């Protein structure tokens, strides 16, 4: 809903900018009317009415946009701190923990979400050696609420070398 509201606000700003034409650069020159022109006068809607409606929408939408969530509160746990959120972090974040990337990290991302860090030990495809490596870094792992916008990028976040 907020994304649609932001898109509508951006469209309104762009539409109001294109509603005006630039004056001629030199007063002696006149612009010739184009053969391909678009008439704004359709069904009684003038440019002035369009701009007025767009401005009214912008004023009405401003309080809603001001309350929008700007940033995900748990961003530091996606790779920016010594703690890693096992439910939302990308597979590449585990490169910080030797022995975790790529195999264990891939398994963690594949079988989530988890309620607690201890749920990792219930994953059937982990060997005893891999569970020991997880145990070694258990203090660096935490299980936060899964966020849909980060779950879809757990394996491929679009960062390439």
C-alpha positions in Angstrom: 0.0 0.0 0.0 2.8 2.4 0.9 4.7 1.5 -2.3 1.6 2.4 -4.4 1.2 5.6 -2.5 4.8 6.6 -3.1 4.4 5.7 -6.8 1.3 7.8 -7.0 3.0 10.8 -5.3 6.0 10.5 -7.7 3.7 10.3 -10.7 1.8 13.4 -9.5 5.1 15.3 -9.3 6.2 14.2 -12.7 2.7 14.9 -14.2 2.7 18.5 -12.8 6.2 19.1 -14.2 5.2 18.1 -17.7 2.0 20.1 -17.6 3.9 23.3 -18.5 5.7 24.1 -21.8 8.9 26.0 -21.9 8.8 29.5 -23.3 10.7 30.3 -26.5 14.4 31.0 -25.9 14.4 34.2 -27.9 11.4 36.6 -27.9 11.6 37.0 -31.7 11.3 33.2 -32.4 8.0 31.5 -32.4 7.5 27.8 -31.9 5.6 26.1 -34.7 2.7 23.9 -33.6 3.5 20.3 -33.8 1.7 18.0 -36.2 1.5 15.4 -33.5 0.0 17.2 -30.5 -2.0 15.8 -27.6 -5.0 17.7 -26.3 -5.4 18.0 -22.6 -9.0 19.0 -22.9 -10.8 15.7 -22.6 -14.2 15.4 -21.1 -14.0 18.9 -19.5 -10.7 18.3 -17.7 -8.3 21.2 -18.1 -4.7 21.4 -17.2 -5.5 23.7 -14.3 -8.0 21.2 -12.9 -5.5 18.4 -13.3 -2.8 20.3 -11.5 -5.2 21.4 -8.8 -6.3 17.7 -8.2 -2.8 16.5 -8.2 -1.8 19.1 -5.6 -4.8 18.3 -3.4 -3.8 14.6 -3.6 -0.2 15.4 -2.6 -1.3 17.5 0.4 -3.7 14.7 1.5 -1.0 12.0 1.0 1.8 13.8 2.8 0.8 12.8 6.4 0.6 9.1 5.3 4.0 9.2 3.6 5.5 10.9 6.6 4.5 8.0 8.8 6.0 5.4 6.4 8.6 3.0 7.8 11.8 4.3 6.2 14.2 1.5 7.3 14.0 -2.0 8.6 14.9 -1.8 12.3 17.0 -5.0 12.2 19.3 -4.1 9.3 22.4 -4.4 11.5 21.7 -8.1 11.9 21.7 -8.6 8.1 25.5 -8.4 8.0 26.4 -5.0 9.6 27.3 -6.3 13.1 28.7 -9.4 14.8 25.2 -10.8 15.2 23.5 -12.6 12.2 19.7 -13.0 11.9 19.3 -16.6 10.7 15.8 -15.9 9.4 16.5 -12.8 7.2 20.3 -12.7 6.5 21.6 -13.4 3.0 23.8 -16.5 2.5 26.8 -14.3 1.9 26.7 -12.8 5.4 28.0 -16.1 6.8 31.4 -15.6 5.1 32.2 -13.6 8.3 32.2 -16.9 10.2 34.9 -19.3 9.0 33.5 -22.8 8.2 29.9 -21.6 7.8 29.9 -20.5 4.1 28.8 -21.9 1.7 27.5 -25.3 2.8 26.1 -24.6 6.3 24.9 -21.2 5.3 23.0 -22.7 2.4 21.4 -25.2 4.6 20.4 -22.6 7.2 18.8 -20.4 4.5 17.1 -23.4 2.8 15.3 -24.8 5.9 14.2 -21.6 7.7 12.4 -19.9 9.2 13.4 -20.8 12.7 11.7 -19.9 16.1 15.0 -20.1 18.0 18.7 -20.6 17.2 18.4 -24.1 18.8 16.0 -25.1 16.0 19.1 -25.2 13.7 20.2 -28.5 15.4 16.9 -30.1 14.3 17.7 -29.7 10.6 18.1 -33.3 9.3 20.8 -32.6 6.6 23.3 -31.2 9.1 26.2 -33.5 10.1 27.6 -33.7 13.6 30.7 -31.8 12.4 28.5 -29.0 10.9 26.5 -28.8 14.1 29.7 -28.3 16.1 30.6 -25.4 13.8 27.2 -23.9 14.4 27.7 -24.4 18.2 31.0 -22.5 17.9 29.2 -19.4 16.5 25.9 -19.8 18.4 26.5 -16.6 20.3 26.7 -14.7 17.0 23.3 -16.0 15.7 19.8 -14.9 16.5 16.3 -15.7 15.2 14.2 -12.6 14.6 10.8 -12.4 12.9 11.0 -13.3 9.2 10.5 -10.2 7.0 9.2 -11.0 3.5 11.3 -8.4 1.7 14.5 -10.1 3.0 13.4 -13.7 2.8 13.2 -13.6 -1.0 16.8 -12.5 -1.3 18.3 -15.0 1.1 20.2 -16.9 -1.7 20.7 -14.2 -4.3 20.7 -10.5 -3.3 22.0 -9.3 -6.7 25.5 -8.4 -5.5 28.1 -9.7 -7.9 31.9 -9.1 -8.1 
